[in-house]
Amino acid sequence: MPLTPVARIRRLNRAVTTETGALDHSFLGRGRPLGAARVLNAIGPMGRSISDIRDFLGLDTGLLSRLLRGLEDEGLIHVSEDKHDKRRRFAVFTPKGHAEYEAYETLSNDRAQALIDRHPNPEALLAAMDLVASALGRDRIEIVEIDPEHPIAFHCLHSYYSELAARFSMGFDPSEAAPLDASDMRPPRGIFLVATSDGLPSGCVGLKGTDKGYAEIKRLWVAPSARGLGLAKRLMSEAESHARALGITTLRLDTNSALPEATNLYHRTGWTEIERFNDDPYPDLFFEKRV
């Protein structure tokens, strides 16, 4: 078979099908196929509405109903009306369902760790997997508000700082940059947004409130695996929408010419170059936008 792009993707599909046990009648040896196990995973320890499960997994109503009925028959879940909206139904675990969920979690984690352990270059493997997962799940990437001191926010910011340190000729030390108070990125002064792909962070942006008649866009970052999917533009658009909702009419930002993709984005989306407005030692380009 020729080594065409299509052939390479189909090889990956076959490998994933085999590795995940998609064709097994007893996924991970727990007595039910992957489909039922996946629904159990999607319900999660806190429970979930049926409509959210259907949308998250991309299942048609009939198939999801059969899978849920099977889990009910096993005594793993209970389906009832949502207490807050009687038009919606909600699935929650029974004690037996909680135990089964935890068993799947342990087996799945062990299997994933075994795959990492047997590869000679695990970081390259994980980077490739992140790229594939982002490409396959691009339509399911969500942008959510989190506290700027949440561990996920710290992960995004650490990744951002590490990339700047690698790309700037002078390196990057966040302690030498303009100070950034977390309280300035909490409502009603500002906000911190994170893009998540199946719960894992793929990007972030901060809206920093000031007392100078404008707010600032800070820490725009997109994971390498999610670049090229339009995520930076989505994050900026969300930040601008939140700014308007907070009554902010003028935004400013700074960047460095070592980040040409960021500069190009700002030019394409209506930002105007202005004179320097801070004494931060790292940026050399400055922008403003009326929202």
C-alpha positions as CSV (number, residue, x, y, z in Angstrom):
1,M,0.0,0.0,0.0
2,P,1.4,3.4,-0.9
3,L,2.4,5.6,2.0
4,T,-0.2,8.3,1.3
5,P,-1.7,10.7,3.8
6,V,-4.9,8.7,3.8
7,A,-3.1,5.4,4.3
8,R,-1.2,6.9,7.3
9,I,-4.4,8.1,8.9
10,R,-6.0,4.7,8.4
11,R,-3.0,3.0,10.0
12,L,-3.4,5.2,13.0
13,N,-7.1,4.4,13.2
14,R,-6.4,0.7,13.2
15,A,-3.7,1.1,15.8
16,V,-6.0,3.1,18.1
17,T,-8.9,0.6,17.6
18,T,-6.6,-2.2,18.7
19,E,-4.9,-0.4,21.6
20,T,-8.2,0.9,23.1
21,G,-10.0,-2.4,22.7
22,A,-12.8,-0.9,20.7
23,L,-13.7,-4.3,19.3
24,D,-13.5,-6.2,22.6
25,H,-16.7,-7.6,24.0
26,S,-15.3,-7.0,27.5
27,F,-13.4,-3.7,27.6
28,L,-10.5,-3.9,30.1
29,G,-12.0,-7.2,31.2
30,R,-15.0,-5.6,33.0
31,G,-17.7,-7.5,31.2
32,R,-19.1,-4.8,28.8
33,P,-18.0,-3.3,25.5
34,L,-16.2,0.1,25.1
35,G,-19.4,2.0,24.2
36,A,-21.1,1.2,27.6
37,A,-17.8,1.9,29.4
38,R,-17.4,5.2,27.6
39,V,-20.9,6.3,28.7
40,L,-20.1,5.4,32.3
41,N,-17.0,7.5,32.1
42,A,-19.0,10.5,30.6
43,I,-21.5,10.4,33.5
44,G,-18.7,10.8,36.0
45,P,-18.8,10.9,39.8
46,M,-21.0,14.1,39.9
47,G,-23.6,12.8,37.5
48,R,-24.6,14.4,34.2
49,S,-27.7,15.3,32.2
50,I,-28.6,13.0,29.4
51,S,-28.5,15.8,26.8
52,D,-25.0,16.7,27.9
53,I,-23.8,13.1,27.6
54,R,-25.3,12.8,24.1
55,D,-23.7,16.0,23.0
56,F,-20.3,15.2,24.6
57,L,-20.1,11.7,23.0
58,G,-21.9,12.6,19.7
59,L,-24.3,9.7,20.1
60,D,-27.8,9.5,18.6
61,T,-30.7,9.4,21.1
62,G,-31.6,5.8,20.4
63,L,-28.2,4.4,20.9
64,L,-27.6,6.4,24.1
65,S,-30.9,5.2,25.5
66,R,-30.0,1.6,24.9
67,L,-26.6,2.0,26.6
68,L,-28.1,3.9,29.5
69,R,-30.8,1.2,29.9
70,G,-28.1,-1.5,30.0
71,L,-26.2,0.4,32.7
72,E,-29.5,0.7,34.7
73,D,-30.2,-3.0,34.3
74,E,-26.8,-3.7,35.8
75,G,-27.6,-1.5,38.8
76,L,-24.8,1.0,38.0
77,I,-26.8,4.2,37.4
78,H,-30.1,5.8,38.2
79,V,-31.8,8.1,35.7
80,S,-34.3,10.6,37.0
81,E,-35.7,14.1,36.2
82,D,-33.3,17.0,36.7
83,K,-34.4,18.7,40.0
84,H,-33.9,22.1,38.5
85,D,-35.5,21.4,35.1
86,K,-38.1,18.7,34.7
87,R,-37.7,18.7,30.9
88,R,-34.2,17.3,31.4
89,R,-33.1,13.9,32.7
90,F,-30.1,13.3,34.9
91,A,-27.9,10.2,35.3
92,V,-26.1,9.5,38.5
93,F,-24.1,6.5,39.8
94,T,-25.3,4.0,42.4
95,P,-22.7,2.8,44.9
96,K,-22.0,-0.1,42.6
97,G,-21.6,2.4,39.7
98,H,-19.1,4.4,41.6
99,A,-17.0,1.3,42.3
100,E,-17.1,0.3,38.6
101,Y,-16.1,3.8,37.5
102,E,-13.1,3.8,39.8
103,A,-12.1,0.3,38.6
104,Y,-12.2,1.6,35.0
105,E,-10.2,4.7,36.0
106,T,-7.4,2.6,37.6
107,L,-7.2,0.1,34.7
108,S,-7.2,2.9,32.1
109,N,-4.5,4.9,33.9
110,D,-2.4,1.8,34.3
111,R,-2.8,0.9,30.6
112,A,-1.8,4.5,29.5
113,Q,1.2,4.5,31.8
114,A,2.3,1.2,30.4
115,L,2.2,2.6,26.9
116,I,4.3,5.6,28.0
117,D,6.8,3.4,29.8
118,R,7.5,1.2,26.9
119,H,8.1,4.0,24.4
120,P,11.8,5.2,23.9
121,N,10.7,8.9,23.6
122,P,7.6,9.4,25.7
123,E,7.6,13.2,25.4
124,A,7.5,13.0,21.6
125,L,4.8,10.3,21.8
126,L,2.7,12.6,24.1
127,A,3.2,15.6,21.9
128,A,2.0,13.6,18.9
129,M,-1.0,12.4,20.8
130,D,-1.9,15.9,21.9
131,L,-1.7,17.0,18.3
132,V,-4.0,14.3,17.1
133,A,-6.5,14.8,20.0
134,S,-6.7,18.5,19.3
135,A,-7.3,17.9,15.6
136,L,-10.0,15.4,16.2
137,G,-11.7,17.4,19.0
138,R,-11.4,20.9,17.6
139,D,-15.2,21.3,17.5
140,R,-15.4,20.4,21.2
141,I,-12.9,22.8,22.5
142,E,-14.6,25.0,25.1
143,I,-13.6,28.4,26.6
144,V,-14.3,28.7,30.3
145,E,-13.7,31.2,33.0
146,I,-11.5,30.1,35.9
147,D,-9.7,31.8,38.7
148,P,-6.2,33.1,37.7
149,E,-4.8,31.2,40.7
150,H,-6.3,27.9,39.8
151,P,-3.8,25.1,39.1
152,I,-4.9,24.9,35.5
153,A,-4.2,28.6,35.2
154,F,-0.8,28.1,36.7
155,H,-0.1,25.3,34.2
156,C,-1.0,27.6,31.2
157,L,1.0,30.5,32.5
158,H,4.1,28.3,33.2
159,S,3.8,26.9,29.7
160,Y,3.5,30.5,28.4
161,Y,6.6,31.7,30.3
162,S,8.6,28.7,29.2
163,E,7.9,29.4,25.6
164,L,8.8,33.0,25.9
165,A,12.1,32.1,27.6
166,A,12.9,29.8,24.7
167,R,11.9,32.3,22.0
168,F,13.2,35.6,23.3
169,S,16.9,36.2,22.6
170,M,17.2,37.7,26.1
171,G,15.2,34.9,27.8
172,F,12.2,35.6,30.0
173,D,11.9,36.0,33.7
174,P,8.3,36.7,34.8
175,S,9.6,38.5,38.0
176,E,11.1,41.1,35.8
177,A,8.0,41.7,33.6
178,A,5.3,44.2,34.5
179,P,3.6,43.0,37.7
180,L,0.4,41.1,37.3
181,D,-2.0,40.9,40.2
182,A,-4.5,38.0,40.1
183,S,-7.2,40.3,41.6
184,D,-7.0,42.4,38.4
185,M,-8.2,39.3,36.4
186,R,-11.2,38.6,38.5
187,P,-14.7,40.1,37.9
188,P,-15.6,42.9,38.1
189,R,-12.1,44.2,37.1
190,G,-11.2,41.5,34.6
191,I,-11.3,37.8,33.8
192,F,-9.1,34.8,33.1
193,L,-10.2,32.4,30.3
194,V,-8.9,28.9,29.5
195,A,-9.6,26.8,26.4
196,T,-10.1,23.2,27.3
197,S,-10.1,20.1,25.2
198,D,-11.9,17.2,27.0
199,G,-11.1,18.9,30.2
200,L,-7.4,19.5,29.5
201,P,-6.0,23.0,28.9
202,S,-5.2,24.1,25.3
203,G,-4.8,27.8,25.7
204,C,-5.5,30.9,27.9
205,V,-5.9,34.6,27.9
206,G,-6.3,37.2,30.7
207,L,-8.3,40.4,30.8
208,K,-6.5,42.7,33.3
209,G,-8.5,45.6,34.7
210,T,-6.6,48.9,35.4
211,D,-7.5,52.3,36.8
212,K,-6.1,54.1,33.7
213,G,-9.2,54.2,31.5
214,Y,-8.4,51.0,29.7
215,A,-8.0,47.2,30.4
216,E,-5.2,45.0,29.1
217,I,-5.1,41.7,27.3
218,K,-2.4,39.6,29.0
219,R,-0.9,36.1,28.6
220,L,-2.5,35.0,25.4
221,W,-1.1,31.4,24.9
222,V,-2.2,28.4,22.7
223,A,-0.6,25.0,23.2
224,P,1.5,23.9,20.2
225,S,-0.8,21.0,19.6
226,A,-3.8,23.3,19.2
227,R,-2.2,25.9,16.9
228,G,-3.7,26.5,13.5
229,L,-7.2,25.8,14.7
230,G,-8.2,29.5,15.2
231,L,-8.1,29.2,18.9
232,A,-6.1,32.4,19.6
233,K,-8.7,34.4,17.7
234,R,-11.5,32.7,19.6
235,L,-9.8,33.5,22.9
236,M,-9.3,37.1,21.9
237,S,-12.9,37.4,20.8
238,E,-14.2,36.0,24.1
239,A,-11.9,38.4,26.1
240,E,-13.3,41.3,24.1
241,S,-16.9,40.1,24.7
242,H,-16.3,39.9,28.5
243,A,-14.7,43.4,28.4
244,R,-17.8,44.8,26.8
245,A,-20.0,43.1,29.4
246,L,-17.8,44.6,32.2
247,G,-18.3,48.1,30.7
248,I,-14.7,48.3,29.4
249,T,-14.5,50.3,26.1
250,T,-10.7,50.4,25.5
251,L,-8.2,47.6,25.4
252,R,-4.5,47.6,25.2
253,L,-1.8,45.0,24.9
254,D,1.9,44.6,24.3
255,T,3.9,41.9,22.6
256,N,7.4,41.2,21.2
257,S,8.4,41.1,17.6
258,A,9.8,37.6,18.2
259,L,6.2,36.5,18.2
260,P,5.1,37.4,14.6
261,E,2.1,35.2,14.7
262,A,0.7,37.2,17.5
263,T,1.4,40.5,15.8
264,N,-0.3,39.3,12.6
265,L,-3.3,38.2,14.6
266,Y,-3.7,41.7,16.1
267,H,-3.3,43.4,12.8
268,R,-6.0,41.1,11.3
269,T,-8.5,41.7,14.1
270,G,-8.7,45.4,14.2
271,W,-5.9,46.4,16.7
272,T,-3.9,49.6,16.1
273,E,-0.3,50.1,16.9
274,I,0.4,52.8,19.4
275,E,3.3,54.3,21.4
276,R,4.8,52.4,24.3
277,F,2.5,52.7,27.4
278,N,4.5,50.8,30.0
279,D,8.0,50.2,31.2
280,D,8.0,46.4,30.9
281,P,11.4,45.4,29.5
282,Y,10.2,42.6,27.3
283,P,7.6,44.0,24.8
284,D,8.6,46.2,21.8
285,L,5.2,46.5,20.1
286,F,2.1,48.0,21.6
287,F,-1.6,48.0,20.4
288,E,-5.0,49.4,21.3
289,K,-8.5,48.6,20.3
290,R,-11.9,50.1,21.0
291,V,-14.6,47.6,21.8
